[in-house]
């Protein structure tokens, strides 16, 4: 009797494992921003948003820099971070956050390229600063030149007025040497 139960349990377990696991749909952009705003409220932190895509190599490089221990510690002290997936192709379109492309377009990032970075006010959810240097089409993407890095760090400081010069320099030094 017990061997029959064991066999039945194994068969049922294997059948359950054979079922495809349904992945949850990505949250809409507004829900991502709302969650970040709520999480940032106690520390009065604004929201640092990186618009990215699975195919974007520069997006992965930026994420690696922002996740480096020294930079991450400072960013977590001053911001709630949020990533929004946009501009996916084919089967990967399901990875996109609904409303993220519209949000990107509303801050002059529609045709700017990726990664696109913006700091949003946690209360109004309006952009305080973006990775556009002087209007639409001037996105720095991954800051690789000294002027791009200056803009990126300036954008962070604008969104986090309590960030010290030393903290800004630590973030700057997390990037590969700017040309």
N, C-alpha and C positions, 0 to 999 in steps of 0.2 A: 504494500500500500504506500509506504513512504517513498519508494523508488518511483512510483507513478507520479506522485506529487512533485518530486524533484524534476523529473523529465518534463512534466507540464509547466513547471515554473521556468525551466530553461527555454522551452519552446516559446512561451509567452514573452519572456524577456528578450529573446532574439527577435521576435516579431516586432516588439516595440522599438528596439534599436534599429531595425531595418526601415522604419518609417522616416521619411525625410523630416528633419527638424525645421520648423518654420521660424525664420528669423523675423524679429519685430521690424516693422517699418520704421525708418528714421523719423525722429520727431520733426514737426514743422519748425521752420526757422523762428517763428514767434514764440513757440514753446521753449526752444533752446535759450533764446534771449531772456524769457521770463524766469526760467530756472536759474540762469546765471545772475540775473538781477536780484533774485531772492537770496541766493547764496552770498552775494556781495554786500547785501544790506548791512549786516552787523559791522563789517569792517569798512563801510563806506567806499567799497571798491567799484570802479567802473569796469566795463566788460571789454576784454581784448578778443576780437573775433578774427579768425583766419579763415578766409574762403579758400577752399582747396578742392582737388579732385584726385581720384585714385591713380590716374595716369600721369600726374604732375610730379616730375622729379624734383623740381625746385621747391615744391610744397613739402616734400619729405625732408629736404635739406633744412628748410626753415624750421620745421617741427623738431628736427634733431638739435638744432642750435637752441631753440626755446626750451627744450627739455633737458639740456645739459644742467647738471646739478646747481651750479652757481647761478645761472640765469633763471632757472626754474624757481629757485627759492625767492629771488627778488620779485619775479613776476607774480608768484602766488601771494606775496606780501601786499602787492599793490593792485592786482587785477583778479577778476574771475575770467578764466579763459574759456572760449567756446570755439568750436570748429563747425563750419557749415560746408557741406558738400554741394558743389555746383558743377555744371557743364560736363556731366558724365555722358557717355555714349553707349548706344546699344543696350545690352542686358544690364549694364552697370547704372543705367538711369534710375533704377530702383534704390540706389544708394543716396540719391539727392534728398536734401531737406526741402520739403515743400515750402515755397515762398522765399527761399534763399536767393534765387536768381533775381527776383523782383527787388529784394532788399539790396542786393549788389548793384542793380541798375539805379536804385534810388540814391546811391552815394557815388555815382559816376564811375562805377567799376565794371559795367556791363561788358565792354570790349577792351578792358584794360589788361587782361592776362592774369595768370595766377602764379604764385599766391597773391591774394589781395588781402591786406590787413586793415582793420579799422578799430578805433576805440569808440565805444558807445557809452553815453551817460546811462548810469544804471536806473535813474528815475524816469527820464523822458525817452530813453532808448533811441536818442538821436546821435548821429555821428559827431564826435568831438574832433577827431582827426582821422585821416585815412592815409594809405600809402601812395596816393596821388600827390605829386610834388607841387603841381601848379594847375590843376584842373583835369578834366577828363583826358584819358590817354597818356597820363604821365606816371603810371604805377611803377614803383621801384621793384616790385616782386620780391625776389631774394636780394637783400642789399649786398652787392658785391663791390661797389666803388665807394670811396670815402664820402662823397656827397650823398649817396643813397643811404649809407649807414648813419650819417648825420641826420638825415630826414627821419629815418626809422626811430632812432633814439629820441629825437625831438618830439615825434608823435607820441611815444610812450610817456615822456615827461609831461606833455600837455594833458594826457589822460590821467596822470598820477602826479599831481603837483608836489606831493610829499616825498617823491623819489629824490634821493640825494645824488649829488654829482658822482660820488664814489660808486653808488649802485648803477647809475647810468654807464659809467666806465666799465663796470664788471660785465654788463650786458654787451657793450660794444666789443669787449675782448673775447666774448664767446664766439663771435663770428670769425671766419678765416680772415687773414690779413686783407684789408680792403686795398684795392689798387688805386 
